[in-house]
Amino acid sequence: MKKKIVLIVLSIVFVILLIASVLFITRYTSSADKYASLMKLCLSSQDAGVTTTSCKGFVKSVSEEDSANPCFDLLLITGEGEYEEHTMCVEDSIVEWTNPYDDYTSLIPVNIDVSYKQFLSLDILFSERVKISLLDDEETFAFLDSDNIVEENSSLFANIRIQENEAIMDKGYYMTGKSGSGVSDNLVFIQVAIREILIDGSEMTFHLVSSIDGKRVMFEVNTEVFEYMQAVDYEQVVTDITVLNTSVLDVEETYDVVFVINPNIFELEEFIESMLSIDQEGPFVMEGLELILMMANF
């Protein structure tokens, strides 16, 4: 009787283990080959039983129709000037990725690292991790500069997120060259709107509005002449602006505004702090800076 009970118990345990094994194999074998195509396109290595596949490329979009299993639409860099489209669908719980930008309207350069272990050399994976992080601008430029990749695929690579450019857009300004060079340099404000233009004899006074470090700032510029650059029939045309032809400037558009500075005596952080602390009822006067160029953004 006892032997019979033991056999029944063992049979039940065996059935439970069998069911658990089938569930385990079904659960993990279904994903065993999902990285095979990725391994063909990217570099793979093994260390202490962990297989790591590393790629460089671009995130085109992320489909979250199934939020638990997002699908990444990628362009993978497979060589110098070479790329291939690839879709990677993985469980959300194993992915480390946060889009630092607002959307996927432009290609986002990224590093992709996929790591996992195999169970007893079987096609069963565990400890899976997918880490996606931003690619350095330098590496992005190296690919884009190779073999005329942009020129030959202009529609595909027309819009790419460059970290340096995104930082400039957030700040609203940038400096050219290196401080301490001993020569004249430029301070550039981007996406600047013209609020009004006042004329006094040969002098023009511009009241300009821009976003500086996320704050709306109005500043005043006094000048007698500067260059205006615009695109005409896909060519850059430069015109000298004086009191006689301010009408060529379109107050409905925005401009990049360029000033000459002396980097040896100009303190950028102090200057920006002064701009941001000004009473917004009156403009900040750009004293000591010479306006040399307005570039149309359209």
C-alpha positions in Angstrom: 0.0 0.0 0.0 2.8 2.4 1.0 4.7 1.5 -2.2 1.6 2.3 -4.2 1.3 5.7 -2.6 4.9 6.4 -3.2 4.5 5.5 -6.9 1.5 7.8 -7.1 3.3 10.6 -5.5 6.4 10.1 -7.7 4.2 10.0 -10.8 2.5 13.3 -9.8 5.9 14.9 -9.2 7.2 13.6 -12.5 4.1 15.0 -14.3 4.6 18.3 -12.6 8.3 18.4 -13.5 7.4 17.4 -17.1 4.8 20.2 -17.4 7.2 22.7 -15.9 10.0 21.6 -18.3 7.7 21.9 -21.3 6.6 25.4 -20.2 10.2 26.4 -19.6 11.4 25.2 -22.9 8.4 26.6 -24.7 8.9 30.0 -22.9 12.5 30.4 -23.8 13.0 28.4 -26.9 10.5 30.6 -28.7 13.1 33.4 -28.3 16.2 31.4 -28.8 16.8 32.4 -32.4 15.6 36.0 -32.1 19.2 37.4 -31.9 20.6 35.2 -34.7 20.2 37.8 -37.5 21.5 40.5 -35.1 24.7 38.4 -34.5 25.2 38.2 -38.3 25.1 42.0 -38.6 27.1 43.0 -35.4 30.1 42.0 -33.3 29.6 39.2 -30.7 31.8 38.0 -27.9 31.7 35.6 -25.0 32.9 36.0 -21.5 32.2 33.8 -18.4 29.3 32.2 -20.2 27.7 35.5 -21.2 27.3 36.2 -25.0 27.3 39.9 -25.8 26.3 41.3 -29.2 27.2 45.0 -29.8 25.9 47.1 -32.6 26.0 50.8 -33.7 23.1 52.3 -35.6 20.0 54.4 -35.5 16.6 54.0 -33.9 14.0 54.9 -36.6 10.9 54.3 -34.5 9.5 52.2 -31.7 6.2 50.3 -32.0 4.4 49.9 -28.7 1.2 48.3 -30.0 2.0 45.6 -27.5 3.5 47.6 -24.6 5.0 44.4 -23.0 6.9 43.6 -26.2 8.0 46.8 -28.0 9.5 46.5 -31.5 12.5 48.7 -32.4 12.8 49.7 -36.1 16.6 50.1 -36.5 19.2 51.0 -39.1 22.4 49.1 -38.1 25.8 50.2 -39.2 27.4 47.1 -40.7 30.6 48.6 -42.0 32.1 51.9 -43.2 29.4 53.5 -45.2 27.2 50.4 -45.0 24.0 49.8 -43.1 21.0 47.4 -43.0 17.5 47.7 -41.7 16.5 45.5 -38.8 13.5 45.1 -36.5 14.1 43.9 -32.9 11.1 42.9 -30.8 11.9 42.2 -27.1 10.2 42.1 -23.8 9.9 45.5 -22.2 11.2 44.1 -18.9 14.6 43.3 -20.3 15.2 46.6 -22.2 17.1 49.6 -20.9 16.2 52.5 -23.1 14.8 56.0 -22.5 14.4 58.4 -25.5 16.0 61.6 -24.4 14.1 63.5 -27.1 10.5 64.3 -27.6 9.8 61.9 -30.4 11.1 59.7 -33.2 10.8 62.3 -36.0 14.6 62.1 -36.6 17.0 59.2 -36.6 18.6 58.7 -33.1 22.2 57.4 -33.2 22.6 54.6 -30.6 24.8 51.8 -29.2 22.9 48.5 -28.8 24.2 45.9 -26.5 22.4 42.5 -26.2 23.6 40.1 -23.6 22.4 36.7 -22.5 23.3 33.2 -21.1 22.5 29.8 -22.6 21.1 26.9 -20.5 23.4 23.9 -20.8 24.4 24.8 -24.4 20.8 24.4 -25.4 18.9 27.0 -27.4 17.4 28.2 -24.2 18.3 31.8 -23.1 18.1 33.4 -19.7 19.5 36.5 -18.0 18.7 38.5 -21.2 19.4 42.2 -21.2 19.1 44.8 -24.0 20.8 48.1 -23.3 20.3 51.0 -25.8 22.3 54.2 -25.3 23.2 57.3 -27.3 26.1 57.1 -29.7 28.8 59.7 -29.5 28.6 62.5 -32.1 32.1 61.8 -33.2 31.2 58.2 -34.1 28.0 59.3 -35.8 29.9 61.8 -38.0 32.5 59.2 -38.8 29.8 57.0 -40.3 28.0 59.8 -42.1 31.3 61.1 -43.6 32.2 57.7 -45.0 31.6 56.9 -48.7 29.2 59.8 -49.4 26.5 57.9 -47.3 24.4 61.0 -46.8 24.6 62.2 -50.4 23.6 58.8 -51.8 20.8 58.3 -49.2 19.7 61.9 -48.7 16.0 61.1 -47.9 16.9 58.4 -45.3 19.6 60.4 -43.5 18.1 63.8 -43.9 17.3 64.2 -40.2 19.6 62.9 -37.5 19.7 63.8 -33.9 23.1 65.2 -33.1 23.7 65.7 -29.3 25.6 68.9 -29.7 22.9 70.4 -31.9 20.2 69.3 -29.5 22.1 71.0 -26.6 22.3 74.2 -28.7 18.6 74.1 -29.4 17.9 73.8 -25.7 20.2 76.7 -24.8 19.4 78.9 -27.7 23.0 80.0 -28.4 26.5 78.8 -29.0 30.0 80.2 -29.5 32.4 79.3 -32.3 36.1 78.6 -31.9 37.9 78.2 -28.7 38.2 80.8 -25.9 41.7 82.2 -25.5 42.6 82.0 -29.1 43.5 85.7 -29.1 41.4 86.5 -32.2 37.8 87.7 -32.8 35.2 85.0 -32.3 31.4 84.7 -32.7 28.5 84.4 -30.4 25.4 83.0 -32.2 21.8 83.1 -31.0 19.4 80.8 -32.8 15.6 81.0 -33.7 15.5 84.8 -33.1 12.4 86.8 -34.0 12.3 90.5 -34.9 9.8 92.3 -32.7 10.4 95.8 -34.1 13.0 97.9 -36.1 13.5 101.6 -35.1 15.3 104.0 -37.4 17.3 107.1 -36.3 19.3 108.7 -39.0 21.7 106.1 -40.3 21.3 103.9 -37.2 19.0 100.9 -36.8 17.7 99.6 -33.5 16.5 96.1 -33.4 14.3 94.6 -30.6 14.8 90.9 -30.9 13.1 88.0 -29.0 14.6 84.6 -28.4 14.5 81.7 -25.9 17.7 81.5 -23.8 18.0 78.5 -21.5 14.3 78.0 -21.7 13.4 81.7 -20.8 12.0 84.2 -23.2 14.3 87.2 -23.5 14.1 90.4 -25.5 17.3 92.2 -26.4 18.3 95.4 -28.1 20.9 95.7 -30.9 22.1 99.0 -32.4 23.9 99.0 -35.7 24.4 100.9 -39.0 25.1 97.9 -41.2 25.3 94.1 -41.1 25.0 91.2 -43.6 21.8 89.3 -44.2 22.1 85.7 -45.6 19.1 83.9 -47.2 18.6 81.0 -49.6 17.5 81.9 -53.1 17.0 79.1 -55.6 19.0 76.8 -53.3 21.9 79.3 -53.2 23.1 81.4 -50.3 22.7 85.1 -51.1 24.3 87.8 -48.9 22.9 91.3 -48.7 24.2 94.3 -46.8 21.4 95.7 -44.6 21.2 99.4 -43.9 18.4 101.8 -43.0 17.5 101.9 -46.8 16.5 98.2 -47.1 15.3 96.8 -43.7 12.1 95.9 -45.5 13.8 92.8 -46.9 13.7 91.3 -43.4 10.6 89.3 -42.7 9.2 89.8 -39.2 7.2 86.6 -39.6 10.3 84.5 -39.8 13.1 83.6 -37.4 16.9 84.1 -37.8 20.2 83.0 -36.4 21.9 86.2 -35.3 25.8 86.4 -35.2 27.8 88.8 -33.1 31.6 89.4 -33.0 33.2 89.0 -29.6 36.8 89.0 -28.2 37.1 85.6 -26.4 40.0 86.9 -24.3 37.8 89.4 -22.5 34.3 88.0 -23.0 32.8 85.8 -20.2 29.9 83.8 -21.7 28.4 82.5 -18.5 28.4 86.0 -16.9 26.9 87.5 -20.1 24.1 85.0 -20.3 23.3 85.4 -16.6 23.0 89.1 -17.1 20.6 88.5 -20.0 18.4 86.2 -17.9 18.2 88.6 -15.0 17.0 91.6 -16.9 13.5 93.0 -16.2 11.4 91.6 -19.0 9.5 94.9 -19.3 12.6 96.4 -21.0 15.1 94.8 -23.5 18.6 93.8 -22.6 21.0 96.0 -24.5 23.8 94.1 -26.3 26.6 96.6 -25.4 30.1 95.8 -26.7 28.9 93.2 -29.2 28.9 93.9 -32.9 26.1 92.5 -35.0 27.7 91.1 -38.2 25.1 88.7 -39.7 21.5 87.5 -39.7 20.8 84.2 -41.3 17.3 83.3 -42.3 16.0 79.9 -40.9 13.6 79.2 -43.8 
